[in-house]
Amino acid sequence: MTDWESCPAVENVPGRVSGASVFSGTRVPVAALFENLASGATVEEFLDWFPGVEEWQVRAVLEHGANSLRVPA
């Protein structure tokens, strides 16, 4: 499980979207990005479908997710 607390593009607000990790300033769950990408959507399509999310946020989430999978040297 990824720790999103250190990612500036993500926030967790108790009571908002059941406490799910969301893109900061939105109600869009981070999980929606991964679900859409897994279904074949592009980042550009995701941004079109969720206009409150900014490209830098998507890039930050993808980078943070990738970094969380790296094995420490």
All heavy atoms as TSV, in Angstrom:
chain	resi	resn	atom	element	x	y	z
A	1	MET	N	N	0.846	-1.184	0.000
A	1	MET	CA	C	0.000	0.000	0.000
A	1	MET	C	C	0.890	1.246	0.000
A	1	MET	O	O	1.866	1.313	0.736
A	1	MET	CB	C	-0.911	-0.024	1.220
A	1	MET	CG	C	-1.862	1.137	1.276
A	1	MET	SD	S	-2.901	0.992	2.721
A	1	MET	CE	C	-4.459	1.330	2.018
A	2	THR	N	N	0.541	2.213	-0.812
A	2	THR	CA	C	1.336	3.425	-0.946
A	2	THR	C	C	0.955	4.442	0.118
A	2	THR	O	O	-0.227	4.650	0.394
A	2	THR	CB	C	1.121	4.040	-2.347
A	2	THR	OG1	O	1.473	3.059	-3.314
A	2	THR	CG2	C	1.965	5.261	-2.554
A	3	ASP	N	N	1.955	5.100	0.685
A	3	ASP	CA	C	1.733	6.163	1.661
A	3	ASP	C	C	1.627	7.477	0.895
A	3	ASP	O	O	2.631	8.009	0.426
A	3	ASP	CB	C	2.887	6.207	2.659
A	3	ASP	CG	C	2.773	7.381	3.621
A	3	ASP	OD1	O	1.670	7.941	3.760
A	3	ASP	OD2	O	3.787	7.737	4.225
A	4	TRP	N	N	0.419	7.987	0.742
A	4	TRP	CA	C	0.200	9.196	-0.045
A	4	TRP	C	C	0.420	10.472	0.753
A	4	TRP	O	O	0.412	11.565	0.176
A	4	TRP	CB	C	-1.207	9.187	-0.630
A	4	TRP	CG	C	-1.387	8.104	-1.635
A	4	TRP	CD1	C	-2.109	6.955	-1.487
A	4	TRP	CD2	C	-0.814	8.046	-2.943
A	4	TRP	NE1	N	-2.015	6.187	-2.627
A	4	TRP	CE2	C	-1.231	6.845	-3.537
A	4	TRP	CE3	C	0.016	8.901	-3.668
A	4	TRP	CZ2	C	-0.855	6.463	-4.820
A	4	TRP	CZ3	C	0.392	8.527	-4.950
A	4	TRP	CH2	C	-0.039	7.329	-5.509
A	5	GLU	N	N	0.634	10.377	2.054
A	5	GLU	CA	C	0.778	11.577	2.879
A	5	GLU	C	C	1.942	12.457	2.455
A	5	GLU	O	O	1.898	13.665	2.642
A	5	GLU	CB	C	0.899	11.209	4.356
A	5	GLU	CG	C	-0.404	10.705	4.933
A	5	GLU	CD	C	-0.315	10.459	6.427
A	5	GLU	OE1	O	0.573	11.018	7.086
A	5	GLU	OE2	O	-1.141	9.686	6.922
A	6	SER	N	N	2.976	11.882	1.878
A	6	SER	CA	C	4.140	12.672	1.484
A	6	SER	C	C	4.046	13.174	0.039
A	6	SER	O	O	4.976	13.802	-0.463
A	6	SER	CB	C	5.424	11.861	1.673
A	6	SER	OG	O	5.399	10.709	0.861
A	7	CYS	N	N	2.935	12.947	-0.617
A	7	CYS	CA	C	2.742	13.409	-1.995
A	7	CYS	C	C	1.922	14.706	-1.953
A	7	CYS	O	O	0.767	14.695	-1.515
A	7	CYS	CB	C	2.023	12.350	-2.826
A	7	CYS	SG	S	1.792	12.842	-4.553
A	8	PRO	N	N	2.495	15.832	-2.411
A	8	PRO	CA	C	1.797	17.112	-2.317
A	8	PRO	C	C	0.540	17.212	-3.180
A	8	PRO	O	O	-0.281	18.101	-2.975
A	8	PRO	CB	C	2.855	18.124	-2.782
A	8	PRO	CG	C	3.777	17.347	-3.638
A	8	PRO	CD	C	3.794	15.959	-3.057
A	9	ALA	N	N	0.360	16.315	-4.106
A	9	ALA	CA	C	-0.802	16.350	-4.992
A	9	ALA	C	C	-2.004	15.624	-4.399
A	9	ALA	O	O	-3.081	15.630	-4.990
A	9	ALA	CB	C	-0.443	15.730	-6.343
A	10	VAL	N	N	-1.833	15.026	-3.220
A	10	VAL	CA	C	-2.870	14.175	-2.627
A	10	VAL	C	C	-3.196	14.642	-1.220
A	10	VAL	O	O	-2.328	15.104	-0.482
A	10	VAL	CB	C	-2.378	12.702	-2.589
A	10	VAL	CG1	C	-3.383	11.803	-1.891
A	10	VAL	CG2	C	-2.096	12.203	-3.995
A	11	GLU	N	N	-4.472	14.508	-0.868
A	11	GLU	CA	C	-4.882	14.794	0.506
A	11	GLU	C	C	-5.907	13.763	0.958
A	11	GLU	O	O	-6.565	13.135	0.140
A	11	GLU	CB	C	-5.449	16.212	0.635
A	11	GLU	CG	C	-6.719	16.457	-0.145
A	11	GLU	CD	C	-7.193	17.903	-0.096
A	11	GLU	OE1	O	-6.497	18.748	0.500
A	11	GLU	OE2	O	-8.262	18.179	-0.665
A	12	ASN	N	N	-5.962	13.579	2.253
A	12	ASN	CA	C	-6.974	12.731	2.881
A	12	ASN	C	C	-7.720	13.609	3.875
A	12	ASN	O	O	-7.102	14.150	4.793
A	12	ASN	CB	C	-6.342	11.563	3.636
A	12	ASN	CG	C	-5.748	10.540	2.703
A	12	ASN	OD1	O	-4.651	10.733	2.201
A	12	ASN	ND2	N	-6.465	9.480	2.465
A	13	VAL	N	N	-9.004	13.745	3.675
A	13	VAL	CA	C	-9.831	14.544	4.570
A	13	VAL	C	C	-10.894	13.624	5.151
A	13	VAL	O	O	-11.734	13.111	4.402
A	13	VAL	CB	C	-10.485	15.730	3.822
A	13	VAL	CG1	C	-11.355	16.534	4.764
A	13	VAL	CG2	C	-9.420	16.612	3.173
A	14	PRO	N	N	-10.832	13.393	6.473
A	14	PRO	CA	C	-11.837	12.521	7.078
A	14	PRO	C	C	-13.249	13.018	6.739
A	14	PRO	O	O	-13.531	14.212	6.789
A	14	PRO	CB	C	-11.569	12.642	8.578
A	14	PRO	CG	C	-10.123	13.035	8.659
A	14	PRO	CD	C	-9.892	13.923	7.456
A	15	GLY	N	N	-14.089	12.109	6.303
A	15	GLY	CA	C	-15.456	12.462	5.965
A	15	GLY	C	C	-15.648	12.878	4.512
A	15	GLY	O	O	-16.775	12.962	4.044
A	16	ARG	N	N	-14.564	13.165	3.791
A	16	ARG	CA	C	-14.686	13.499	2.368
A	16	ARG	C	C	-14.354	12.257	1.558
A	16	ARG	O	O	-13.291	11.676	1.713
A	16	ARG	CB	C	-13.747	14.624	1.966
A	16	ARG	CG	C	-14.007	15.024	0.498
A	16	ARG	CD	C	-13.037	15.982	-0.099
A	16	ARG	NE	N	-12.833	17.174	0.680
A	16	ARG	CZ	C	-11.782	17.979	0.516
A	16	ARG	NH1	N	-10.855	17.696	-0.374
A	16	ARG	NH2	N	-11.649	19.053	1.248
A	17	VAL	N	N	-15.248	11.849	0.712
A	17	VAL	CA	C	-15.102	10.654	-0.122
A	17	VAL	C	C	-14.692	9.463	0.755
A	17	VAL	O	O	-13.774	8.723	0.433
A	17	VAL	CB	C	-14.109	10.896	-1.285
A	17	VAL	CG1	C	-14.198	9.789	-2.320
A	17	VAL	CG2	C	-14.329	12.235	-1.969
A	18	SER	N	N	-15.349	9.358	1.882
A	18	SER	CA	C	-15.112	8.267	2.838
A	18	SER	C	C	-13.661	8.173	3.296
A	18	SER	O	O	-13.162	7.107	3.616
A	18	SER	CB	C	-15.553	6.926	2.237
A	18	SER	OG	O	-16.927	6.968	1.919
A	19	GLY	N	N	-12.960	9.304	3.292
A	19	GLY	CA	C	-11.575	9.329	3.760
A	19	GLY	C	C	-10.569	8.803	2.747
A	19	GLY	O	O	-9.401	8.612	3.067
A	20	ALA	N	N	-11.012	8.592	1.508
A	20	ALA	CA	C	-10.107	8.092	0.461
A	20	ALA	C	C	-9.068	9.151	0.111
A	20	ALA	O	O	-9.290	10.352	0.293
A	20	ALA	CB	C	-10.905	7.728	-0.786
A	21	SER	N	N	-7.939	8.719	-0.402
A	21	SER	CA	C	-6.925	9.640	-0.913
A	21	SER	C	C	-7.477	10.273	-2.185
A	21	SER	O	O	-7.887	9.571	-3.106
A	21	SER	CB	C	-5.632	8.890	-1.226
A	21	SER	OG	O	-5.073	8.348	-0.049
A	22	VAL	N	N	-7.510	11.612	-2.209
A	22	VAL	CA	C	-8.039	12.346	-3.354
A	22	VAL	C	C	-7.000	13.343	-3.842
A	22	VAL	O	O	-6.077	13.707	-3.111
A	22	VAL	CB	C	-9.345	13.094	-3.001
A	22	VAL	CG1	C	-10.448	12.128	-2.612
A	22	VAL	CG2	C	-9.121	14.128	-1.911
A	23	PHE	N	N	-7.166	13.788	-5.090
A	23	PHE	CA	C	-6.312	14.845	-5.598
A	23	PHE	C	C	-6.627	16.111	-4.800
A	23	PHE	O	O	-7.799	16.443	-4.596
A	23	PHE	CB	C	-6.560	15.072	-7.089
A	23	PHE	CG	C	-6.003	13.978	-7.956
A	23	PHE	CD1	C	-6.786	12.908	-8.338
A	23	PHE	CD2	C	-4.678	14.025	-8.375
A	23	PHE	CE1	C	-6.268	11.896	-9.130
A	23	PHE	CE2	C	-4.148	13.012	-9.161
A	23	PHE	CZ	C	-4.948	11.945	-9.537
A	24	SER	N	N	-5.600	16.792	-4.330
A	24	SER	CA	C	-5.772	17.980	-3.495
A	24	SER	C	C	-6.728	18.971	-4.135
A	24	SER	O	O	-6.649	19.244	-5.333
A	24	SER	CB	C	-4.421	18.665	-3.262
A	24	SER	OG	O	-3.563	17.818	-2.552
A	25	GLY	N	N	-7.649	19.475	-3.311
A	25	GLY	CA	C	-8.611	20.467	-3.759
A	25	GLY	C	C	-9.764	19.910	-4.572
A	25	GLY	O	O	-10.546	20.669	-5.132
A	26	THR	N	N	-9.865	18.576	-4.636
A	26	THR	CA	C	-10.935	17.944	-5.411
A	26	THR	C	C	-11.587	16.839	-4.587
A	26	THR	O	O	-11.157	16.555	-3.481
A	26	THR	CB	C	-10.403	17.297	-6.720
A	26	THR	OG1	O	-9.746	16.068	-6.402
A	26	THR	CG2	C	-9.454	18.218	-7.462
A	27	ARG	N	N	-12.576	16.227	-5.175
A	27	ARG	CA	C	-13.179	15.033	-4.593
A	27	ARG	C	C	-12.866	13.819	-5.465
A	27	ARG	O	O	-13.516	12.789	-5.379
A	27	ARG	CB	C	-14.699	15.220	-4.464
A	27	ARG	CG	C	-15.077	16.334	-3.501
A	27	ARG	CD	C	-16.576	16.513	-3.399
A	27	ARG	NE	N	-17.269	15.320	-2.967
A	27	ARG	CZ	C	-17.428	14.906	-1.706
A	27	ARG	NH1	N	-16.930	15.621	-0.732
A	27	ARG	NH2	N	-18.080	13.800	-1.434
A	28	VAL	N	N	-11.870	13.941	-6.334
A	28	VAL	CA	C	-11.513	12.871	-7.266
A	28	VAL	C	C	-10.534	11.918	-6.590
A	28	VAL	O	O	-9.404	12.308	-6.266
A	28	VAL	CB	C	-10.895	13.440	-8.562
A	28	VAL	CG1	C	-10.513	12.308	-9.507
A	28	VAL	CG2	C	-11.842	14.427	-9.235
A	29	PRO	N	N	-10.929	10.681	-6.364
A	29	PRO	CA	C	-10.028	9.719	-5.729
A	29	PRO	C	C	-8.813	9.410	-6.609
A	29	PRO	O	O	-8.927	9.317	-7.835
A	29	PRO	CB	C	-10.887	8.462	-5.566
A	29	PRO	CG	C	-12.297	8.918	-5.716
A	29	PRO	CD	C	-12.246	10.111	-6.622
A	30	VAL	N	N	-7.674	9.260	-5.975
A	30	VAL	CA	C	-6.457	8.867	-6.679
A	30	VAL	C	C	-6.686	7.535	-7.380
A	30	VAL	O	O	-6.212	7.313	-8.502
A	30	VAL	CB	C	-5.261	8.797	-5.698
A	30	VAL	CG1	C	-4.047	8.167	-6.346
A	30	VAL	CG2	C	-4.944	10.185	-5.169
A	31	ALA	N	N	-7.450	6.663	-6.758
A	31	ALA	CA	C	-7.736	5.353	-7.354
A	31	ALA	C	C	-8.386	5.492	-8.728
A	31	ALA	O	O	-8.181	4.644	-9.594
A	31	ALA	CB	C	-8.638	4.533	-6.429
A	32	ALA	N	N	-9.151	6.572	-8.952
A	32	ALA	CA	C	-9.799	6.774	-10.251
A	32	ALA	C	C	-8.772	6.900	-11.364
A	32	ALA	O	O	-9.011	6.434	-12.488
A	32	ALA	CB	C	-10.697	8.012	-10.209
A	33	LEU	N	N	-7.637	7.516	-11.076
A	33	LEU	CA	C	-6.580	7.635	-12.074
A	33	LEU	C	C	-6.094	6.245	-12.487
A	33	LEU	O	O	-6.048	5.921	-13.676
A	33	LEU	CB	C	-5.411	8.467	-11.555
A	33	LEU	CG	C	-4.169	8.489	-12.440
A	33	LEU	CD1	C	-4.478	9.131	-13.794
A	33	LEU	CD2	C	-3.024	9.188	-11.741
A	34	PHE	N	N	-5.742	5.442	-11.508
A	34	PHE	CA	C	-5.198	4.114	-11.804
A	34	PHE	C	C	-6.241	3.211	-12.469
A	34	PHE	O	O	-5.917	2.451	-13.370
A	34	PHE	CB	C	-4.625	3.482	-10.541
A	34	PHE	CG	C	-3.415	4.218	-10.036
A	34	PHE	CD1	C	-3.505	5.057	-8.946
A	34	PHE	CD2	C	-2.197	4.095	-10.686
A	34	PHE	CE1	C	-2.389	5.752	-8.500
A	34	PHE	CE2	C	-1.078	4.785	-10.253
A	34	PHE	CZ	C	-1.172	5.620	-9.150
A	35	GLU	N	N	-7.492	3.312	-12.051
A	35	GLU	CA	C	-8.553	2.510	-12.661
A	35	GLU	C	C	-8.731	2.893	-14.128
A	35	GLU	O	O	-8.879	2.018	-14.994
A	35	GLU	CB	C	-9.860	2.697	-11.896
A	35	GLU	CG	C	-9.832	2.079	-10.515
A	35	GLU	CD	C	-10.966	2.546	-9.615
A	35	GLU	OE1	O	-11.809	3.369	-10.055
A	35	GLU	OE2	O	-11.004	2.097	-8.451
A	36	ASN	N	N	-8.725	4.193	-14.411
A	36	ASN	CA	C	-8.895	4.646	-15.791
A	36	ASN	C	C	-7.703	4.282	-16.658
A	36	ASN	O	O	-7.870	3.854	-17.802
A	36	ASN	CB	C	-9.161	6.156	-15.825
A	36	ASN	CG	C	-10.603	6.480	-15.528
A	36	ASN	OD1	O	-11.446	6.429	-16.398
A	36	ASN	ND2	N	-10.883	6.787	-14.268
A	37	LEU	N	N	-6.496	4.439	-16.131
A	37	LEU	CA	C	-5.308	4.061	-16.894
A	37	LEU	C	C	-5.297	2.563	-17.173
A	37	LEU	O	O	-4.959	2.129	-18.274
A	37	LEU	CB	C	-4.031	4.482	-16.162
A	37	LEU	CG	C	-3.798	5.989	-16.038
A	37	LEU	CD1	C	-2.545	6.253	-15.215
A	37	LEU	CD2	C	-3.709	6.654	-17.395
A	38	ALA	N	N	-5.691	1.770	-16.187
A	38	ALA	CA	C	-5.737	0.316	-16.364
A	38	ALA	C	C	-6.767	-0.094	-17.415
A	38	ALA	O	O	-6.611	-1.118	-18.076
A	38	ALA	CB	C	-6.045	-0.371	-15.029
A	39	SER	N	N	-7.786	0.734	-17.587
A	39	SER	CA	C	-8.825	0.447	-18.582
A	39	SER	C	C	-8.462	0.959	-19.968
A	39	SER	O	O	-9.259	0.846	-20.892
A	39	SER	CB	C	-10.153	1.073	-18.139
A	39	SER	OG	O	-10.606	0.448	-16.961
A	40	GLY	N	N	-7.277	1.565	-20.079
A	40	GLY	CA	C	-6.813	2.003	-21.388
A	40	GLY	C	C	-6.896	3.490	-21.654
A	40	GLY	O	O	-6.553	3.944	-22.745
A	41	ALA	N	N	-7.352	4.258	-20.687
A	41	ALA	CA	C	-7.432	5.709	-20.868
A	41	ALA	C	C	-6.036	6.320	-20.864
A	41	ALA	O	O	-5.105	5.767	-20.274
A	41	ALA	CB	C	-8.263	6.334	-19.750
A	42	THR	N	N	-5.906	7.456	-21.508
A	42	THR	CA	C	-4.650	8.203	-21.471
A	42	THR	C	C	-4.733	9.247	-20.363
A	42	THR	O	O	-5.828	9.562	-19.860
A	42	THR	CB	C	-4.389	8.923	-22.806
A	42	THR	OG1	O	-5.405	9.926	-22.995
A	42	THR	CG2	C	-4.375	7.953	-23.976
A	43	VAL	N	N	-3.585	9.802	-20.007
A	43	VAL	CA	C	-3.567	10.878	-19.016
A	43	VAL	C	C	-4.398	12.054	-19.531
A	43	VAL	O	O	-5.153	12.673	-18.769
A	43	VAL	CB	C	-2.119	11.312	-18.695
A	43	VAL	CG1	C	-2.088	12.604	-17.904
A	43	VAL	CG2	C	-1.388	10.201	-17.952
A	44	GLU	N	N	-4.278	12.364	-20.815
A	44	GLU	CA	C	-5.030	13.480	-21.390
A	44	GLU	C	C	-6.541	13.248	-21.277
A	44	GLU	O	O	-7.296	14.176	-20.957
A	44	GLU	CB	C	-4.624	13.686	-22.851
A	44	GLU	CG	C	-3.216	14.202	-23.029
A	44	GLU	CD	C	-2.120	13.149	-22.811
A	44	GLU	OE1	O	-2.390	11.914	-22.907
A	44	GLU	OE2	O	-0.985	13.554	-22.519
A	45	GLU	N	N	-6.983	12.026	-21.530
A	45	GLU	CA	C	-8.406	11.716	-21.383
A	45	GLU	C	C	-8.837	11.875	-19.938
A	45	GLU	O	O	-9.896	12.450	-19.661
A	45	GLU	CB	C	-8.691	10.292	-21.869
A	45	GLU	CG	C	-8.613	10.142	-23.366
A	45	GLU	CD	C	-8.715	8.696	-23.828
A	45	GLU	OE1	O	-8.193	7.782	-23.130
A	45	GLU	OE2	O	-9.306	8.495	-24.899
A	46	PHE	N	N	-8.041	11.360	-19.012
A	46	PHE	CA	C	-8.372	11.486	-17.593
A	46	PHE	C	C	-8.525	12.954	-17.219
A	46	PHE	O	O	-9.490	13.330	-16.537
A	46	PHE	CB	C	-7.285	10.815	-16.735
A	46	PHE	CG	C	-7.557	10.919	-15.264
A	46	PHE	CD1	C	-8.426	10.032	-14.637
A	46	PHE	CD2	C	-6.962	11.909	-14.498
A	46	PHE	CE1	C	-8.694	10.137	-13.279
A	46	PHE	CE2	C	-7.218	12.017	-13.134
A	46	PHE	CZ	C	-8.089	11.125	-12.532
A	47	LEU	N	N	-7.610	13.792	-17.664
A	47	LEU	CA	C	-7.683	15.218	-17.358
A	47	LEU	C	C	-8.933	15.855	-17.963
A	47	LEU	O	O	-9.533	16.751	-17.351
A	47	LEU	CB	C	-6.416	15.932	-17.837
A	47	LEU	CG	C	-5.144	15.566	-17.071
A	47	LEU	CD1	C	-3.916	16.098	-17.792
A	47	LEU	CD2	C	-5.201	16.074	-15.635
A	48	ASP	N	N	-9.338	15.410	-19.137
A	48	ASP	CA	C	-10.569	15.912	-19.750
A	48	ASP	C	C	-11.790	15.499	-18.940
A	48	ASP	O	O	-12.733	16.279	-18.774
A	48	ASP	CB	C	-10.721	15.388	-21.181
A	48	ASP	CG	C	-9.793	16.067	-22.170
A	48	ASP	OD1	O	-9.254	17.156	-21.860
A	48	ASP	OD2	O	-9.603	15.501	-23.270
A	49	TRP	N	N	-11.782	14.263	-18.455
A	49	TRP	CA	C	-12.927	13.735	-17.719
A	49	TRP	C	C	-13.026	14.291	-16.303
A	49	TRP	O	O	-14.107	14.305	-15.713
A	49	TRP	CB	C	-12.860	12.210	-17.656
A	49	TRP	CG	C	-12.900	11.540	-18.999
A	49	TRP	CD1	C	-13.489	12.003	-20.140
A	49	TRP	CD2	C	-12.333	10.273	-19.341
A	49	TRP	NE1	N	-13.318	11.110	-21.169
A	49	TRP	CE2	C	-12.605	10.028	-20.708
A	49	TRP	CE3	C	-11.615	9.324	-18.631
A	49	TRP	CZ2	C	-12.206	8.878	-21.366
A	49	TRP	CZ3	C	-11.205	8.177	-19.290
A	49	TRP	CH2	C	-11.496	7.958	-20.646
A	50	PHE	N	N	-11.900	14.712	-15.734
A	50	PHE	CA	C	-11.869	15.227	-14.368
A	50	PHE	C	C	-11.199	16.603	-14.375
A	50	PHE	O	O	-10.033	16.751	-13.993
A	50	PHE	CB	C	-11.116	14.258	-13.446
A	50	PHE	CG	C	-11.765	12.903	-13.355
A	50	PHE	CD1	C	-11.344	11.850	-14.163
A	50	PHE	CD2	C	-12.813	12.679	-12.483
A	50	PHE	CE1	C	-11.942	10.603	-14.094
A	50	PHE	CE2	C	-13.421	11.427	-12.399
A	50	PHE	CZ	C	-12.990	10.391	-13.210
A	51	PRO	N	N	-11.920	17.643	-14.830
A	51	PRO	CA	C	-11.313	18.962	-15.040
A	51	PRO	C	C	-10.756	19.623	-13.782
A	51	PRO	O	O	-9.951	20.545	-13.899
A	51	PRO	CB	C	-12.449	19.783	-15.654
A	51	PRO	CG	C	-13.705	19.044	-15.352
A	51	PRO	CD	C	-13.325	17.605	-15.194
A	52	GLY	N	N	-11.123	19.190	-12.611
A	52	GLY	CA	C	-10.566	19.768	-11.388
A	52	GLY	C	C	-9.146	19.308	-11.095
A	52	GLY	O	O	-8.439	19.912	-10.294
A	53	VAL	N	N	-8.734	18.233	-11.738
A	53	VAL	CA	C	-7.393	17.670	-11.527
A	53	VAL	C	C	-6.441	18.308	-12.536
A	53	VAL	O	O	-6.762	18.443	-13.710
A	53	VAL	CB	C	-7.404	16.138	-11.708
A	53	VAL	CG1	C	-6.006	15.560	-11.505
A	53	VAL	CG2	C	-8.389	15.492	-10.749
A	54	GLU	N	N	-5.267	18.706	-12.052
A	54	GLU	CA	C	-4.270	19.339	-12.917
A	54	GLU	C	C	-3.212	18.328	-13.341
A	54	GLU	O	O	-2.953	17.348	-12.636
A	54	GLU	CB	C	-3.627	20.504	-12.185
A	54	GLU	CG	C	-4.641	21.599	-11.846
A	54	GLU	CD	C	-4.006	22.775	-11.167
A	54	GLU	OE1	O	-2.847	23.097	-11.476
A	54	GLU	OE2	O	-4.686	23.384	-10.321
A	55	GLU	N	N	-2.600	18.597	-14.476
A	55	GLU	CA	C	-1.613	17.663	-15.007
A	55	GLU	C	C	-0.456	17.430	-14.037
A	55	GLU	O	O	0.006	16.303	-13.876
A	55	GLU	CB	C	-1.067	18.153	-16.352
A	55	GLU	CG	C	-0.110	17.155	-16.976
A	55	GLU	CD	C	0.375	17.559	-18.356
A	55	GLU	OE1	O	-0.071	18.588	-18.889
A	55	GLU	OE2	O	1.215	16.822	-18.910
A	56	TRP	N	N	-0.001	18.478	-13.352
A	56	TRP	CA	C	1.123	18.303	-12.424
A	56	TRP	C	C	0.737	17.329	-11.315
A	56	TRP	O	O	1.590	16.586	-10.824
A	56	TRP	CB	C	1.597	19.647	-11.837
A	56	TRP	CG	C	0.692	20.230	-10.789
A	56	TRP	CD1	C	-0.308	21.139	-10.966
A	56	TRP	CD2	C	0.706	19.934	-9.379
A	56	TRP	NE1	N	-0.929	21.406	-9.768
A	56	TRP	CE2	C	-0.323	20.690	-8.770
A	56	TRP	CE3	C	1.479	19.091	-8.576
A	56	TRP	CZ2	C	-0.589	20.652	-7.414
A	56	TRP	CZ3	C	1.204	19.046	-7.201
A	56	TRP	CH2	C	0.189	19.819	-6.640
A	57	GLN	N	N	-0.546	17.319	-10.924
A	57	GLN	CA	C	-0.993	16.404	-9.875
A	57	GLN	C	C	-0.920	14.955	-10.361
A	57	GLN	O	O	-0.479	14.081	-9.622
A	57	GLN	CB	C	-2.419	16.745	-9.443
A	57	GLN	CG	C	-2.531	18.070	-8.711
A	57	GLN	CD	C	-3.972	18.413	-8.414
A	57	GLN	OE1	O	-4.794	18.511	-9.323
A	57	GLN	NE2	N	-4.275	18.591	-7.131
A	58	VAL	N	N	-1.373	14.737	-11.591
A	58	VAL	CA	C	-1.318	13.378	-12.146
A	58	VAL	C	C	0.129	12.916	-12.234
A	58	VAL	O	O	0.463	11.801	-11.828
A	58	VAL	CB	C	-1.999	13.324	-13.530
A	58	VAL	CG1	C	-1.726	11.986	-14.215
A	58	VAL	CG2	C	-3.495	13.561	-13.395
A	59	ARG	N	N	0.999	13.777	-12.748
A	59	ARG	CA	C	2.417	13.415	-12.871
A	59	ARG	C	C	3.023	13.132	-11.492
A	59	ARG	O	O	3.791	12.179	-11.327
A	59	ARG	CB	C	3.197	14.519	-13.592
A	59	ARG	CG	C	2.707	14.819	-14.989
A	59	ARG	CD	C	2.986	13.693	-15.937
A	59	ARG	NE	N	2.400	13.992	-17.255
A	59	ARG	CZ	C	2.147	13.097	-18.163
A	59	ARG	NH1	N	2.441	11.828	-17.953
A	59	ARG	NH2	N	1.606	13.431	-19.308
A	60	ALA	N	N	2.688	13.938	-10.499
A	60	ALA	CA	C	3.215	13.731	-9.147
A	60	ALA	C	C	2.732	12.409	-8.562
A	60	ALA	O	O	3.501	11.688	-7.917
A	60	ALA	CB	C	2.812	14.887	-8.231
A	61	VAL	N	N	1.470	12.071	-8.787
A	61	VAL	CA	C	0.916	10.808	-8.285
A	61	VAL	C	C	1.587	9.622	-8.964
A	61	VAL	O	O	1.964	8.645	-8.303
A	61	VAL	CB	C	-0.620	10.775	-8.473
A	61	VAL	CG1	C	-1.166	9.362	-8.362
A	61	VAL	CG2	C	-1.284	11.679	-7.449
A	62	LEU	N	N	1.754	9.698	-10.275
A	62	LEU	CA	C	2.409	8.598	-10.983
A	62	LEU	C	C	3.855	8.429	-10.529
A	62	LEU	O	O	4.318	7.304	-10.313
A	62	LEU	CB	C	2.338	8.823	-12.495
A	62	LEU	CG	C	0.938	8.746	-13.096
A	62	LEU	CD1	C	0.974	9.147	-14.559
A	62	LEU	CD2	C	0.329	7.365	-12.910
A	63	GLU	N	N	4.563	9.531	-10.353
A	63	GLU	CA	C	5.953	9.457	-9.890
A	63	GLU	C	C	6.033	8.906	-8.475
A	63	GLU	O	O	6.863	8.052	-8.171
A	63	GLU	CB	C	6.602	10.839	-9.949
A	63	GLU	CG	C	8.056	10.829	-9.546
A	63	GLU	CD	C	8.710	12.197	-9.687
A	63	GLU	OE1	O	8.240	13.017	-10.484
A	63	GLU	OE2	O	9.704	12.427	-8.982
A	64	HIS	N	N	5.133	9.374	-7.604
A	64	HIS	CA	C	5.136	8.901	-6.222
A	64	HIS	C	C	4.815	7.404	-6.168
A	64	HIS	O	O	5.465	6.662	-5.433
A	64	HIS	CB	C	4.107	9.691	-5.411
A	64	HIS	CG	C	4.130	9.373	-3.957
A	64	HIS	ND1	N	5.029	9.918	-3.079
A	64	HIS	CD2	C	3.356	8.535	-3.220
A	64	HIS	CE1	C	4.820	9.438	-1.867
A	64	HIS	NE2	N	3.807	8.594	-1.935
A	65	GLY	N	N	3.852	6.986	-6.975
A	65	GLY	CA	C	3.502	5.559	-7.020
A	65	GLY	C	C	4.663	4.716	-7.513
A	65	GLY	O	O	4.953	3.660	-6.958
A	66	ALA	N	N	5.335	5.191	-8.553
A	66	ALA	CA	C	6.484	4.453	-9.088
A	66	ALA	C	C	7.616	4.395	-8.070
A	66	ALA	O	O	8.237	3.344	-7.888
A	66	ALA	CB	C	6.975	5.115	-10.372
A	67	ASN	N	N	7.867	5.487	-7.383
A	67	ASN	CA	C	8.929	5.521	-6.379
A	67	ASN	C	C	8.633	4.584	-5.224
A	67	ASN	O	O	9.542	3.995	-4.642
A	67	ASN	CB	C	9.143	6.941	-5.857
A	67	ASN	CG	C	9.820	7.829	-6.851
A	67	ASN	OD1	O	10.490	7.368	-7.781
A	67	ASN	ND2	N	9.652	9.131	-6.693
A	68	SER	N	N	7.348	4.415	-4.890
A	68	SER	CA	C	6.997	3.533	-3.776
A	68	SER	C	C	7.240	2.063	-4.116
A	68	SER	O	O	7.316	1.226	-3.223
A	68	SER	CB	C	5.536	3.743	-3.370
A	68	SER	OG	O	4.660	3.192	-4.340
A	69	LEU	N	N	7.388	1.759	-5.405
A	69	LEU	CA	C	7.626	0.374	-5.831
A	69	LEU	C	C	9.095	0.034	-5.949
A	69	LEU	O	O	9.443	-1.128	-6.102
A	69	LEU	CB	C	6.938	0.137	-7.181
A	69	LEU	CG	C	5.425	0.279	-7.176
A	69	LEU	CD1	C	4.889	0.185	-8.604
A	69	LEU	CD2	C	4.772	-0.766	-6.288
A	70	ARG	N	N	9.931	1.039	-5.884
A	70	ARG	CA	C	11.380	0.790	-6.026
A	70	ARG	C	C	11.928	0.100	-4.778
A	70	ARG	O	O	11.556	0.407	-3.658
A	70	ARG	CB	C	12.118	2.107	-6.245
A	70	ARG	CG	C	11.848	2.677	-7.603
A	70	ARG	CD	C	12.877	3.724	-7.990
A	70	ARG	NE	N	12.631	4.148	-9.346
A	70	ARG	CZ	C	11.910	5.216	-9.684
A	70	ARG	NH1	N	11.389	5.975	-8.754
A	70	ARG	NH2	N	11.747	5.523	-10.955
A	71	VAL	N	N	12.843	-0.799	-5.012
A	71	VAL	CA	C	13.512	-1.492	-3.925
A	71	VAL	C	C	14.691	-0.632	-3.480
A	71	VAL	O	O	15.502	-0.223	-4.322
A	71	VAL	CB	C	14.008	-2.890	-4.390
A	71	VAL	CG1	C	14.768	-3.571	-3.282
A	71	VAL	CG2	C	12.829	-3.728	-4.850
A	72	PRO	N	N	14.801	-0.338	-2.186
A	72	PRO	CA	C	15.932	0.455	-1.710
A	72	PRO	C	C	17.269	-0.225	-2.038
A	72	PRO	O	O	17.389	-1.437	-1.955
A	72	PRO	CB	C	15.733	0.532	-0.196
A	72	PRO	CG	C	14.312	0.129	0.049
A	72	PRO	CD	C	13.918	-0.736	-1.118
A	73	ALA	N	N	18.227	0.584	-2.400
A	73	ALA	CA	C	19.556	0.042	-2.770
A	73	ALA	C	C	20.334	-0.375	-1.547
A	73	ALA	O	O	20.158	0.018	-0.468
A	73	ALA	CB	C	20.342	1.076	-3.542
